[in-house]
Each structure stands twice: as structure tokens, then as C-alpha cells.
Amino acid sequence: MHADLRYPIGKAQDQPFPPSGPYSEVALERFLYDIRELPGILEHAVLNMDDGELDTPYRTGGWTVRQVVHHVADSHMNAFIRFKLALTEDNPVIKPYDQDAWAALSDVTSTPVDLSLALLRGLHARWHELMKNMSAADWQRTFFHPQQNRAITLWSTAGMYAWHGRHHTAQIMQLRKK
């Protein structure tokens, strides 16, 4: 585990398969595995947690476990839509969102995490199906992120979201160990 509580597995760019790395079959298998398995792993991370534990921040000043689980669903829904846009349009401009503002909404702060876990099961099954059938050329397709002022490949996005799920699950597991 990494010393920085915000990044218990390290930052995305420090991973063995960084999102900016070149396309490879080995990295693709890792990304596909992480996307396919995340819902079950995340569900296991919050298994038997009561409302008090779910409403505990994973670190001082951080989101609660409940917010983290709902954030993963919100974030991965956006990523899935971005994939579909990039596969069907030429470098579409995506809509950024304020993740902190979303994390403060009542559907995040007050609803059971089971709702987002169920959503992630279906979403990741579809996302995995989409990704496993993409060609090498498809992975180079892009969307334009206006806040970052750059085009981002689907390859980079897959790597980022494979890391993203592991990153947030590790935050929860880190809290459980306390």
C-alpha cells in the first residue's frame, strides 16, 4: 500500500500499465479483468458494513464510503457513455461534471450503496462486452475533454478506469483495516 491515504495503490501514472502507455494485449487483458471484476470486488469491500461505517470518511477530509461507492457508479456511467460517443462519433466533445458537487447530492448521501452496486453489475457487464470486441483501431478513437483541452484515447480511458475502480476499492479496504 502507498503512504498517501488519498492514493493507497499509487497514482494512475505510477501503475504497471499506465493509461498513457502503448496498446498491448497484456495490458488489455488486465484492463478487461479489472472492469469485469470490479462490481464483485467493490461489493465484497463493503460487505456487512452498517450505516455508521458507510457514513465514515475513508480518510480525514475525504468522502464517506457511501459517497465513494456512489461516485464509482457515477464516474463509470460517464466513462461508458464517453466510450460509446467516441465509438460512434468523430472526437466528440464530452461534458465534464463536478464530482464533488455530485457527491453532495441526496442520491449519494442518503441512498443505500446496494443501488449503485446493482447499477455497476449491469454497467460493467455491458462495458466489458463492448471493450472485449473492440479492434486495435477502436482503442485509438478519441473524445475531447474541454477542461483538459485535449483529445483522450479510449485506450487511455480504459487504463484510467481500470485503475479507478481498484483505487477506490483500496480506499475502502484501507478504512476497514482500521
N, C-alpha and C positions, 0 to 999 in steps of 0.2 A: 504494500500500500504506500501511497505517496504521502509526504508530510503535510501538504496543503489540504486542509479539510474540504475546500471547495472542489478539489480535483483529486479524489482518492486513488484514481488509476492513472493520474497524469493528464496533461492536456492532449487534445486530439493529435496535434502535430508531433507529439513525442511517442506515438504508438508504433508498434512494429509495422503496421500497414497504414501510414498516414494518408489522410484523404487526398493530399496533393500528389501522392506517388503515382507511378505509371500503372496502367492496366496490367493485371496479371491474373492468371487462373487461380493461383494460391490465395491472393487477396480476395478475389471474388468469392471463393468458397467460404472464407471467413466472414465476409460481409453478409452473404446469404444465410449462413448459420446464425449469426447474431440477430438478423432481422426475424428469421423464422422462430427462434427460441426465446426472444425477449419476453413475450407475454407470460409464458410459464415461469420464467426466472423471476420476473418482477412480482408475479403473484406469490411465488414462494417467499420472496423477500418481505412481503407484508403479511404473510400467513399468521393468523391468530393475534394480530395487533389490535388492541382495543382503541376506542376513540381518543383516549388520552394519549396513547402512543402515536396514533396517526396525526394528532394535532401538535406533536412535538417537533420543533425545528431540528434538522439533521446536524446543524451547527449554529452557533450564536450568530444571529443576524440573517440566518438562511431561511429558506422555505420550510414549511412543515412537511412531513412525509406525505400527508394528504395532497398538499399542493404539488409536490414532486410527481406523484403518480398521475394526477390530472394534467400536469404540464407535459409529461411524456406523451400522453394521448393527444393533447392539443398540438404539440410540436410535430408529432409523427403524422397526424392528419394533414397538416400543412405540407409536410415533405412529400407525402403521397400525391397530393394534388399537384405539387410542383413537378413531380416526375411525369404525371400524365400530361400536364401542359407542355413540358419540354419534348415529350414524345409525339405530340400532335400539332405543335406549332413551332415556328422558327424563332428561337431565342426569345420566348415570351417574357415580358416584364412581370415579375411576381409582386404580390402585395405583402410587404413586411407587416409585422404586428408587434405590439408592445407586450412581451411575455410577462413582465411584472404586473402590468395592468390586468392581463388575463388571469394571472394567478390570484388576484384580489377579488375576482367576481364570485358571486354566491354559488355558482355551479361548481366552483373549485373548492371553496372554503367550507361548504356545507353539505355536499353530497357524498354518499358512500364511494369508496375507491373501487368497489366492485363494478360500478358503471363504466369507469374508464378501463378497467381490466378486461371486461367483456368487449368493449369497443376495440381495444388493442388486439385481442384474439382474432377478430374478424378482419380488421385492417391489415395486420401483419400477414395473415394468410393470403389476402389479395395481393399485398405488396410483394411478398416472396414469389408468388406465382408470376407476377408481372416481371420481376427482375430476373428470374431464372430463365426466362425466354427472350431476354434482350440480346441483341447482337453486339459485337465489339463496337460497331459504328454507333449503335444506340447509346452506349455508355459515354460517348463523346458529345452527345447532344447537350445543349445548354439552356439555362434560363438566365435572365438578367436580374440581378439584385440591386435595386436602386439605392439602398443605404450603403452598400459596399461598392457601388459604382463599377460593377464588373459582371462578366458572364461566369457562371459556375457550371461545371460539367456534372452530369448525373453520376459519373464515377466518383467525383469528389463528394457529392452529396451522399451517396451510399456509404462511403467510408465514414463520413461525419456522423450519420445517424446510427451506424453500427456501433461506433464509439459512444454516441449519446445515450443509448439505452444502457450500455454497460456502466457508463459514468454515473447515471442517476441511480441505478440499482446498487452500485458500490456505496453511494452516499447513504442509502437506507441501511445497508448491511453494516456500515460503519457505526451508525446510531444504535443498531441492535446489539452490537458488541459492548456498548457502554453499560 
